[in-house]
Each structure stands twice: as C-alpha cells, then as structure tokens.
Amino acid sequence: MNSKATISCSCGCMFQVGFQTSYADIPPVCPQCGLTMDQKSWEALRSTLASLSDFNYHILKWNSEFGEPKMLVPTITACTLED
C-alpha cells in the first residue's frame, strides 16, 4: 500500500507526498514557495502514513489467511476549519 498525504501550504499550494516515495529524514518542501515542513511534524505525518499502510497490509493478510472481510482504507480525509 502506498499511503500518500495531500499537504496544503500557507501560500495556497496543495501537493502530495508519499510514504514509500519520500525520504524518511527529509521533510517535504512546497514546490511553489519553498517552505519546508518542520521535522517533528514530518515525523508525525510519516508515522501516521506508516500506520495506515500497516492497517491495510494486515487487512489483506487477515483476509487471505482467515477469511476476514477485506475492508481496506484507501484514503482518509481530514477537514480543517479556515481561520
């Protein structure tokens, strides 16, 4: 499972980062304004993406091994309130 996050930068740019395609120790950089995400925030986001990947992996495994329902989570949407 390739978990991805859509990031909304303060400049208005929206871009995606992927769990498998990103470097663990390098936070994402906005392609429009060049701002870099804080390292602690990046570590927290990577942990969240890893948890989602692990969840889907285990759903597939339990489905094939124990016949449990295959109910994957392809996306999670978090709504934020505007200021």
Distance bins in CASP14 RR format, pairs under 12 A and 6 or more apart:
PFRMAT RR
TARGET T0000
AUTHOR 0000-0000-0000
RMODE 2
METHOD distances of the structure
MODEL  1
1 18 0 0 0 0 0 1 0 0 0 0 0
1 19 0 0 0 0 1 0 0 0 0 0 0
1 20 0 0 0 0 1 0 0 0 0 0 0
1 49 0 0 0 0 1 0 0 0 0 0 0
1 50 0 0 0 0 0 1 0 0 0 0 0
1 51 0 0 0 0 0 1 0 0 0 0 0
1 52 1 0 0 1 0 0 0 0 0 0 0
1 53 1 0 1 0 0 0 0 0 0 0 0
1 54 0 0 0 0 1 0 0 0 0 0 0
1 55 0 0 0 0 1 0 0 0 0 0 0
1 56 1 0 1 0 0 0 0 0 0 0 0
1 57 1 0 0 1 0 0 0 0 0 0 0
1 58 0 0 0 0 0 1 0 0 0 0 0
1 59 0 0 0 0 1 0 0 0 0 0 0
1 60 0 0 0 0 1 0 0 0 0 0 0
1 61 0 0 0 0 0 1 0 0 0 0 0
1 72 1 0 0 1 0 0 0 0 0 0 0
1 73 0 0 0 0 1 0 0 0 0 0 0
1 74 0 0 0 0 1 0 0 0 0 0 0
1 75 0 0 0 0 0 1 0 0 0 0 0
2 16 0 0 0 0 0 1 0 0 0 0 0
2 17 0 0 0 0 0 1 0 0 0 0 0
2 18 1 0 0 1 0 0 0 0 0 0 0
2 19 1 0 0 1 0 0 0 0 0 0 0
2 20 1 0 1 0 0 0 0 0 0 0 0
2 21 1 0 0 1 0 0 0 0 0 0 0
2 22 0 0 0 0 0 1 0 0 0 0 0
2 49 0 0 0 0 1 0 0 0 0 0 0
2 50 0 0 0 0 0 1 0 0 0 0 0
2 52 0 0 0 0 0 1 0 0 0 0 0
2 53 1 0 0 1 0 0 0 0 0 0 0
2 56 0 0 0 0 1 0 0 0 0 0 0
2 57 0 0 0 0 0 1 0 0 0 0 0
2 74 0 0 0 0 0 1 0 0 0 0 0
2 75 0 0 0 0 0 1 0 0 0 0 0
3 16 0 0 0 0 0 1 0 0 0 0 0
3 17 0 0 0 0 1 0 0 0 0 0 0
3 18 1 0 0 1 0 0 0 0 0 0 0
3 19 1 0 1 0 0 0 0 0 0 0 0
3 20 1 0 0 1 0 0 0 0 0 0 0
3 21 0 0 0 0 0 1 0 0 0 0 0
3 22 0 0 0 0 0 1 0 0 0 0 0
3 45 0 0 0 0 0 1 0 0 0 0 0
3 46 0 0 0 0 1 0 0 0 0 0 0
3 47 0 0 0 0 0 1 0 0 0 0 0
3 48 0 0 0 0 1 0 0 0 0 0 0
3 49 1 0 1 0 0 0 0 0 0 0 0
3 50 1 0 0 1 0 0 0 0 0 0 0
3 51 0 0 0 0 1 0 0 0 0 0 0
3 52 1 0 1 0 0 0 0 0 0 0 0
3 53 1 0 1 0 0 0 0 0 0 0 0
3 54 0 0 0 0 1 0 0 0 0 0 0
3 55 0 0 0 0 1 0 0 0 0 0 0
3 56 0 0 0 0 1 0 0 0 0 0 0
3 57 0 0 0 0 0 1 0 0 0 0 0
3 72 0 0 0 0 0 1 0 0 0 0 0
3 73 0 0 0 0 1 0 0 0 0 0 0
3 74 0 0 0 0 1 0 0 0 0 0 0
3 75 0 0 0 0 1 0 0 0 0 0 0
3 76 0 0 0 0 1 0 0 0 0 0 0
4 15 0 0 0 0 0 1 0 0 0 0 0
4 16 1 0 1 0 0 0 0 0 0 0 0
4 17 1 0 0 1 0 0 0 0 0 0 0
4 18 1 0 1 0 0 0 0 0 0 0 0
4 19 1 0 0 1 0 0 0 0 0 0 0
4 20 0 0 0 0 1 0 0 0 0 0 0
4 21 0 0 0 0 1 0 0 0 0 0 0
4 22 0 0 0 0 1 0 0 0 0 0 0
4 28 0 0 0 0 0 1 0 0 0 0 0
4 45 0 0 0 0 0 1 0 0 0 0 0
4 46 0 0 0 0 0 1 0 0 0 0 0
4 48 0 0 0 0 0 1 0 0 0 0 0
4 49 1 0 0 1 0 0 0 0 0 0 0
4 52 0 0 0 0 1 0 0 0 0 0 0
4 53 0 0 0 0 0 1 0 0 0 0 0
4 74 0 0 0 0 0 1 0 0 0 0 0
4 75 0 0 0 0 1 0 0 0 0 0 0
4 76 0 0 0 0 0 1 0 0 0 0 0
5 14 0 0 0 0 0 1 0 0 0 0 0
5 15 0 0 0 0 1 0 0 0 0 0 0
5 16 1 0 0 1 0 0 0 0 0 0 0
5 17 1 0 1 0 0 0 0 0 0 0 0
5 18 1 0 0 1 0 0 0 0 0 0 0
5 19 0 0 0 0 1 0 0 0 0 0 0
5 21 0 0 0 0 0 1 0 0 0 0 0
5 22 0 0 0 0 1 0 0 0 0 0 0
5 27 0 0 0 0 0 1 0 0 0 0 0
5 28 0 0 0 0 1 0 0 0 0 0 0
5 37 0 0 0 0 0 1 0 0 0 0 0
5 41 0 0 0 0 0 1 0 0 0 0 0
5 42 0 0 0 0 0 1 0 0 0 0 0
5 44 0 0 0 0 0 1 0 0 0 0 0
5 45 1 0 1 0 0 0 0 0 0 0 0
5 46 0 0 0 0 1 0 0 0 0 0 0
5 47 0 0 0 0 0 1 0 0 0 0 0
5 48 1 0 0 1 0 0 0 0 0 0 0
5 49 1 0 0 1 0 0 0 0 0 0 0
5 50 0 0 0 0 0 1 0 0 0 0 0
5 52 0 0 0 0 1 0 0 0 0 0 0
5 53 0 0 0 0 0 1 0 0 0 0 0
5 75 0 0 0 0 0 1 0 0 0 0 0
5 76 0 0 0 0 1 0 0 0 0 0 0
5 77 0 0 0 0 0 1 0 0 0 0 0
5 78 0 0 0 0 1 0 0 0 0 0 0
6 13 0 0 0 0 0 1 0 0 0 0 0
6 14 1 0 1 0 0 0 0 0 0 0 0
6 15 1 0 0 1 0 0 0 0 0 0 0
6 16 1 0 1 0 0 0 0 0 0 0 0
6 17 0 0 0 0 1 0 0 0 0 0 0
6 18 0 0 0 0 1 0 0 0 0 0 0
6 28 0 0 0 0 0 1 0 0 0 0 0
6 45 0 0 0 0 0 1 0 0 0 0 0
6 49 0 0 0 0 0 1 0 0 0 0 0
6 75 0 0 0 0 1 0 0 0 0 0 0
6 76 0 0 0 0 0 1 0 0 0 0 0
6 77 0 0 0 0 1 0 0 0 0 0 0
6 78 0 0 0 0 1 0 0 0 0 0 0
6 80 0 0 0 0 0 1 0 0 0 0 0
7 13 0 0 0 0 1 0 0 0 0 0 0
7 14 1 0 0 1 0 0 0 0 0 0 0
7 15 1 0 1 0 0 0 0 0 0 0 0
7 16 1 0 0 1 0 0 0 0 0 0 0
7 17 1 0 0 1 0 0 0 0 0 0 0
7 18 0 0 0 0 0 1 0 0 0 0 0
7 22 0 0 0 0 0 1 0 0 0 0 0
7 27 0 0 0 0 0 1 0 0 0 0 0
7 28 1 0 0 1 0 0 0 0 0 0 0
7 29 0 0 0 0 0 1 0 0 0 0 0
7 30 1 0 0 1 0 0 0 0 0 0 0
7 31 0 0 0 0 0 1 0 0 0 0 0
7 32 0 0 0 0 0 1 0 0 0 0 0
7 35 0 0 0 0 0 1 0 0 0 0 0
7 36 0 0 0 0 0 1 0 0 0 0 0
7 37 1 0 0 1 0 0 0 0 0 0 0
7 41 0 0 0 0 1 0 0 0 0 0 0
7 42 0 0 0 0 0 1 0 0 0 0 0
7 45 0 0 0 0 1 0 0 0 0 0 0
7 49 0 0 0 0 0 1 0 0 0 0 0
7 78 0 0 0 0 0 1 0 0 0 0 0
7 80 0 0 0 0 0 1 0 0 0 0 0
8 14 1 0 1 0 0 0 0 0 0 0 0
8 15 0 0 0 0 1 0 0 0 0 0 0
8 16 0 0 0 0 0 1 0 0 0 0 0
8 28 0 0 0 0 0 1 0 0 0 0 0
8 30 0 0 0 0 1 0 0 0 0 0 0
8 32 0 0 0 0 0 1 0 0 0 0 0
8 35 0 0 0 0 0 1 0 0 0 0 0
8 37 0 0 0 0 0 1 0 0 0 0 0
8 78 0 0 0 0 0 1 0 0 0 0 0
8 79 0 0 0 0 0 1 0 0 0 0 0
8 80 1 0 0 1 0 0 0 0 0 0 0
8 82 0 0 0 0 0 1 0 0 0 0 0
9 15 1 0 0 1 0 0 0 0 0 0 0
9 17 0 0 0 0 0 1 0 0 0 0 0
9 28 0 0 0 0 1 0 0 0 0 0 0
9 29 0 0 0 0 1 0 0 0 0 0 0
9 30 1 0 1 0 0 0 0 0 0 0 0
9 31 0 0 0 0 1 0 0 0 0 0 0
9 32 1 0 0 1 0 0 0 0 0 0 0
9 33 1 0 0 1 0 0 0 0 0 0 0
9 34 0 0 0 0 1 0 0 0 0 0 0
9 35 1 0 0 1 0 0 0 0 0 0 0
9 36 0 0 0 0 0 1 0 0 0 0 0
9 37 0 0 0 0 1 0 0 0 0 0 0
10 30 0 0 0 0 1 0 0 0 0 0 0
10 32 0 0 0 0 0 1 0 0 0 0 0
10 33 1 0 0 1 0 0 0 0 0 0 0
10 34 0 0 0 0 0 1 0 0 0 0 0
10 35 1 0 0 1 0 0 0 0 0 0 0
10 37 0 0 0 0 0 1 0 0 0 0 0
10 83 0 0 0 0 0 1 0 0 0 0 0
11 29 0 0 0 0 0 1 0 0 0 0 0
11 30 1 0 0 1 0 0 0 0 0 0 0
11 31 0 0 0 0 0 1 0 0 0 0 0
11 32 1 0 1 0 0 0 0 0 0 0 0
11 33 1 0 1 0 0 0 0 0 0 0 0
11 34 0 0 0 0 1 0 0 0 0 0 0
11 35 1 0 0 1 0 0 0 0 0 0 0
12 30 0 0 0 0 1 0 0 0 0 0 0
12 31 0 0 0 0 0 1 0 0 0 0 0
12 32 1 0 0 1 0 0 0 0 0 0 0
12 33 0 0 0 0 1 0 0 0 0 0 0
12 35 0 0 0 0 0 1 0 0 0 0 0
12 82 0 0 0 0 0 1 0 0 0 0 0
13 28 0 0 0 0 0 1 0 0 0 0 0
13 29 0 0 0 0 0 1 0 0 0 0 0
13 30 1 0 1 0 0 0 0 0 0 0 0
13 31 1 0 0 1 0 0 0 0 0 0 0
13 32 1 1 0 0 0 0 0 0 0 0 0
13 33 1 0 0 1 0 0 0 0 0 0 0
13 34 0 0 0 0 1 0 0 0 0 0 0
13 35 0 0 0 0 1 0 0 0 0 0 0
14 28 0 0 0 0 0 1 0 0 0 0 0
14 30 0 0 0 0 1 0 0 0 0 0 0
14 31 0 0 0 0 0 1 0 0 0 0 0
14 32 0 0 0 0 1 0 0 0 0 0 0
15 22 0 0 0 0 0 1 0 0 0 0 0
15 28 1 0 0 1 0 0 0 0 0 0 0
15 29 0 0 0 0 1 0 0 0 0 0 0
15 30 1 0 0 1 0 0 0 0 0 0 0
15 31 1 0 1 0 0 0 0 0 0 0 0
15 32 1 0 0 1 0 0 0 0 0 0 0
15 33 0 0 0 0 0 1 0 0 0 0 0
15 34 0 0 0 0 0 1 0 0 0 0 0
15 35 0 0 0 0 0 1 0 0 0 0 0
15 37 0 0 0 0 0 1 0 0 0 0 0
16 22 0 0 0 0 1 0 0 0 0 0 0
16 28 0 0 0 0 1 0 0 0 0 0 0
16 30 0 0 0 0 0 1 0 0 0 0 0
16 31 0 0 0 0 0 1 0 0 0 0 0
16 45 0 0 0 0 0 1 0 0 0 0 0
16 49 0 0 0 0 0 1 0 0 0 0 0
16 75 0 0 0 0 0 1 0 0 0 0 0
17 23 0 0 0 0 0 1 0 0 0 0 0
17 24 0 0 0 0 0 1 0 0 0 0 0
17 26 0 0 0 0 0 1 0 0 0 0 0
17 27 0 0 0 0 1 0 0 0 0 0 0
17 28 1 0 1 0 0 0 0 0 0 0 0
17 29 0 0 0 0 1 0 0 0 0 0 0
17 30 0 0 0 0 0 1 0 0 0 0 0
17 31 0 0 0 0 0 1 0 0 0 0 0
17 36 0 0 0 0 0 1 0 0 0 0 0
17 37 0 0 0 0 1 0 0 0 0 0 0
17 41 0 0 0 0 0 1 0 0 0 0 0
17 42 0 0 0 0 1 0 0 0 0 0 0
17 45 1 0 0 1 0 0 0 0 0 0 0
17 46 0 0 0 0 1 0 0 0 0 0 0
17 48 0 0 0 0 0 1 0 0 0 0 0
17 49 0 0 0 0 1 0 0 0 0 0 0
18 24 0 0 0 0 0 1 0 0 0 0 0
18 28 0 0 0 0 1 0 0 0 0 0 0
18 42 0 0 0 0 0 1 0 0 0 0 0
18 45 0 0 0 0 1 0 0 0 0 0 0
18 46 0 0 0 0 1 0 0 0 0 0 0
18 48 0 0 0 0 0 1 0 0 0 0 0
18 49 1 0 0 1 0 0 0 0 0 0 0
18 50 0 0 0 0 0 1 0 0 0 0 0
18 52 0 0 0 0 0 1 0 0 0 0 0
18 53 0 0 0 0 0 1 0 0 0 0 0
19 28 0 0 0 0 0 1 0 0 0 0 0
19 42 0 0 0 0 0 1 0 0 0 0 0
19 45 0 0 0 0 1 0 0 0 0 0 0
19 46 1 0 0 1 0 0 0 0 0 0 0
19 47 0 0 0 0 0 1 0 0 0 0 0
19 48 0 0 0 0 1 0 0 0 0 0 0
19 49 1 1 0 0 0 0 0 0 0 0 0
19 50 1 0 0 1 0 0 0 0 0 0 0
19 51 0 0 0 0 1 0 0 0 0 0 0
19 52 1 0 0 1 0 0 0 0 0 0 0
19 53 1 0 1 0 0 0 0 0 0 0 0
19 54 0 0 0 0 0 1 0 0 0 0 0
19 56 0 0 0 0 0 1 0 0 0 0 0
19 57 0 0 0 0 0 1 0 0 0 0 0
20 46 0 0 0 0 0 1 0 0 0 0 0
20 49 0 0 0 0 1 0 0 0 0 0 0
20 50 0 0 0 0 0 1 0 0 0 0 0
20 52 0 0 0 0 0 1 0 0 0 0 0
20 53 1 0 0 1 0 0 0 0 0 0 0
21 28 0 0 0 0 0 1 0 0 0 0 0
21 46 0 0 0 0 0 1 0 0 0 0 0
21 49 0 0 0 0 0 1 0 0 0 0 0
22 28 1 0 0 1 0 0 0 0 0 0 0
22 29 0 0 0 0 0 1 0 0 0 0 0
22 37 0 0 0 0 0 1 0 0 0 0 0
22 42 0 0 0 0 1 0 0 0 0 0 0
22 43 0 0 0 0 0 1 0 0 0 0 0
22 45 0 0 0 0 1 0 0 0 0 0 0
22 46 1 0 0 1 0 0 0 0 0 0 0
22 49 0 0 0 0 1 0 0 0 0 0 0
22 50 0 0 0 0 0 1 0 0 0 0 0
23 29 0 0 0 0 0 1 0 0 0 0 0
23 42 0 0 0 0 0 1 0 0 0 0 0
23 46 0 0 0 0 1 0 0 0 0 0 0
24 39 0 0 0 0 0 1 0 0 0 0 0
24 42 0 0 0 0 1 0 0 0 0 0 0
24 43 0 0 0 0 1 0 0 0 0 0 0
24 45 0 0 0 0 0 1 0 0 0 0 0
24 46 1 0 0 1 0 0 0 0 0 0 0
24 47 0 0 0 0 0 1 0 0 0 0 0
24 49 0 0 0 0 0 1 0 0 0 0 0
24 50 0 0 0 0 1 0 0 0 0 0 0
25 39 0 0 0 0 1 0 0 0 0 0 0
25 42 0 0 0 0 1 0 0 0 0 0 0
25 43 0 0 0 0 1 0 0 0 0 0 0
25 46 0 0 0 0 1 0 0 0 0 0 0
26 36 0 0 0 0 1 0 0 0 0 0 0
26 37 0 0 0 0 1 0 0 0 0 0 0
26 39 0 0 0 0 1 0 0 0 0 0 0
26 42 0 0 0 0 1 0 0 0 0 0 0
26 43 0 0 0 0 0 1 0 0 0 0 0
26 46 0 0 0 0 0 1 0 0 0 0 0
27 34 0 0 0 0 0 1 0 0 0 0 0
27 35 0 0 0 0 1 0 0 0 0 0 0
27 36 1 0 1 0 0 0 0 0 0 0 0
27 37 1 0 1 0 0 0 0 0 0 0 0
27 38 1 0 0 1 0 0 0 0 0 0 0
27 39 1 0 1 0 0 0 0 0 0 0 0
27 40 0 0 0 0 1 0 0 0 0 0 0
27 41 1 0 0 1 0 0 0 0 0 0 0
27 42 1 1 0 0 0 0 0 0 0 0 0
27 43 0 0 0 0 1 0 0 0 0 0 0
27 44 0 0 0 0 0 1 0 0 0 0 0
27 45 0 0 0 0 1 0 0 0 0 0 0
27 46 0 0 0 0 1 0 0 0 0 0 0
28 34 0 0 0 0 1 0 0 0 0 0 0
28 35 0 0 0 0 1 0 0 0 0 0 0
28 36 1 0 0 1 0 0 0 0 0 0 0
28 37 1 0 1 0 0 0 0 0 0 0 0
28 38 0 0 0 0 0 1 0 0 0 0 0
28 39 0 0 0 0 0 1 0 0 0 0 0
28 41 0 0 0 0 1 0 0 0 0 0 0
28 42 1 0 0 1 0 0 0 0 0 0 0
28 45 0 0 0 0 1 0 0 0 0 0 0
28 46 0 0 0 0 0 1 0 0 0 0 0
28 49 0 0 0 0 0 1 0 0 0 0 0
29 35 1 0 0 1 0 0 0 0 0 0 0
29 36 1 0 1 0 0 0 0 0 0 0 0
29 37 1 0 0 1 0 0 0 0 0 0 0
29 38 0 0 0 0 0 1 0 0 0 0 0
29 42 0 0 0 0 0 1 0 0 0 0 0
30 36 1 0 0 1 0 0 0 0 0 0 0
30 37 0 0 0 0 1 0 0 0 0 0 0
35 41 0 0 0 0 0 1 0 0 0 0 0
36 42 0 0 0 0 1 0 0 0 0 0 0
37 43 0 0 0 0 1 0 0 0 0 0 0
37 44 0 0 0 0 1 0 0 0 0 0 0
37 45 1 0 0 1 0 0 0 0 0 0 0
37 46 0 0 0 0 0 1 0 0 0 0 0
38 44 0 0 0 0 1 0 0 0 0 0 0
38 45 0 0 0 0 0 1 0 0 0 0 0
39 45 0 0 0 0 0 1 0 0 0 0 0
39 46 0 0 0 0 0 1 0 0 0 0 0
40 46 0 0 0 0 0 1 0 0 0 0 0
40 47 0 0 0 0 0 1 0 0 0 0 0
41 47 0 0 0 0 0 1 0 0 0 0 0
41 48 0 0 0 0 0 1 0 0 0 0 0
42 48 0 0 0 0 0 1 0 0 0 0 0
42 49 0 0 0 0 0 1 0 0 0 0 0
43 49 0 0 0 0 0 1 0 0 0 0 0
43 50 0 0 0 0 0 1 0 0 0 0 0
44 50 0 0 0 0 0 1 0 0 0 0 0
44 51 0 0 0 0 0 1 0 0 0 0 0
45 51 0 0 0 0 0 1 0 0 0 0 0
45 52 0 0 0 0 0 1 0 0 0 0 0
45 76 0 0 0 0 0 1 0 0 0 0 0
45 78 0 0 0 0 0 1 0 0 0 0 0
46 52 0 0 0 0 0 1 0 0 0 0 0
46 53 0 0 0 0 0 1 0 0 0 0 0
47 53 0 0 0 0 0 1 0 0 0 0 0
47 54 0 0 0 0 0 1 0 0 0 0 0
48 54 0 0 0 0 0 1 0 0 0 0 0
48 55 0 0 0 0 0 1 0 0 0 0 0
48 76 0 0 0 0 1 0 0 0 0 0 0
48 78 0 0 0 0 1 0 0 0 0 0 0
49 55 0 0 0 0 0 1 0 0 0 0 0
49 56 0 0 0 0 0 1 0 0 0 0 0
49 73 0 0 0 0 0 1 0 0 0 0 0
49 75 0 0 0 0 0 1 0 0 0 0 0
49 76 0 0 0 0 1 0 0 0 0 0 0
50 56 0 0 0 0 0 1 0 0 0 0 0
50 57 0 0 0 0 0 1 0 0 0 0 0
51 57 0 0 0 0 0 1 0 0 0 0 0
51 58 0 0 0 0 0 1 0 0 0 0 0
51 73 0 0 0 0 0 1 0 0 0 0 0
51 76 0 0 0 0 0 1 0 0 0 0 0
52 58 0 0 0 0 0 1 0 0 0 0 0
52 59 0 0 0 0 0 1 0 0 0 0 0
52 72 0 0 0 0 0 1 0 0 0 0 0
52 73 1 0 0 1 0 0 0 0 0 0 0
52 74 0 0 0 0 1 0 0 0 0 0 0
52 75 0 0 0 0 1 0 0 0 0 0 0
52 76 1 0 0 1 0 0 0 0 0 0 0
53 59 0 0 0 0 0 1 0 0 0 0 0
53 60 0 0 0 0 0 1 0 0 0 0 0
53 72 0 0 0 0 0 1 0 0 0 0 0
53 73 0 0 0 0 0 1 0 0 0 0 0
53 74 0 0 0 0 0 1 0 0 0 0 0
53 76 0 0 0 0 0 1 0 0 0 0 0
54 60 0 0 0 0 0 1 0 0 0 0 0
54 61 0 0 0 0 0 1 0 0 0 0 0
54 73 0 0 0 0 0 1 0 0 0 0 0
55 61 0 0 0 0 0 1 0 0 0 0 0
55 62 0 0 0 0 0 1 0 0 0 0 0
55 71 0 0 0 0 0 1 0 0 0 0 0
55 72 0 0 0 0 1 0 0 0 0 0 0
55 73 1 0 0 1 0 0 0 0 0 0 0
55 74 0 0 0 0 0 1 0 0 0 0 0
55 76 0 0 0 0 0 1 0 0 0 0 0
56 62 0 0 0 0 0 1 0 0 0 0 0
56 63 0 0 0 0 0 1 0 0 0 0 0
56 70 0 0 0 0 1 0 0 0 0 0 0
56 71 0 0 0 0 1 0 0 0 0 0 0
56 72 1 0 1 0 0 0 0 0 0 0 0
56 73 1 0 0 1 0 0 0 0 0 0 0
56 74 0 0 0 0 1 0 0 0 0 0 0
56 75 0 0 0 0 0 1 0 0 0 0 0
56 76 0 0 0 0 0 1 0 0 0 0 0
57 63 0 0 0 0 0 1 0 0 0 0 0
57 64 0 0 0 0 0 1 0 0 0 0 0
57 72 0 0 0 0 1 0 0 0 0 0 0
57 73 0 0 0 0 0 1 0 0 0 0 0
58 64 0 0 0 0 0 1 0 0 0 0 0
58 65 0 0 0 0 0 1 0 0 0 0 0
58 66 0 0 0 0 0 1 0 0 0 0 0
58 68 0 0 0 0 1 0 0 0 0 0 0
58 70 0 0 0 0 0 1 0 0 0 0 0
58 71 0 0 0 0 0 1 0 0 0 0 0
58 72 0 0 0 0 0 1 0 0 0 0 0
58 73 0 0 0 0 0 1 0 0 0 0 0
59 65 0 0 0 0 0 1 0 0 0 0 0
59 66 0 0 0 0 0 1 0 0 0 0 0
59 67 0 0 0 0 0 1 0 0 0 0 0
59 68 1 0 0 1 0 0 0 0 0 0 0
59 69 0 0 0 0 1 0 0 0 0 0 0
59 70 1 0 0 1 0 0 0 0 0 0 0
59 71 1 0 0 1 0 0 0 0 0 0 0
59 72 1 0 1 0 0 0 0 0 0 0 0
59 73 1 0 0 1 0 0 0 0 0 0 0
59 74 0 0 0 0 0 1 0 0 0 0 0
60 66 0 0 0 0 0 1 0 0 0 0 0
60 67 0 0 0 0 0 1 0 0 0 0 0
60 68 0 0 0 0 1 0 0 0 0 0 0
60 69 0 0 0 0 0 1 0 0 0 0 0
60 70 1 0 0 1 0 0 0 0 0 0 0
60 71 0 0 0 0 0 1 0 0 0 0 0
60 72 1 0 0 1 0 0 0 0 0 0 0
60 73 0 0 0 0 0 1 0 0 0 0 0
61 67 0 0 0 0 0 1 0 0 0 0 0
61 68 0 0 0 0 1 0 0 0 0 0 0
61 70 0 0 0 0 0 1 0 0 0 0 0
61 72 0 0 0 0 0 1 0 0 0 0 0
62 68 1 0 1 0 0 0 0 0 0 0 0
62 69 0 0 0 0 1 0 0 0 0 0 0
62 70 0 0 0 0 1 0 0 0 0 0 0
62 71 0 0 0 0 0 1 0 0 0 0 0
62 72 0 0 0 0 0 1 0 0 0 0 0
63 69 1 0 0 1 0 0 0 0 0 0 0
63 70 1 0 1 0 0 0 0 0 0 0 0
63 71 0 0 0 0 1 0 0 0 0 0 0
63 72 0 0 0 0 1 0 0 0 0 0 0
64 70 0 0 0 0 1 0 0 0 0 0 0
END
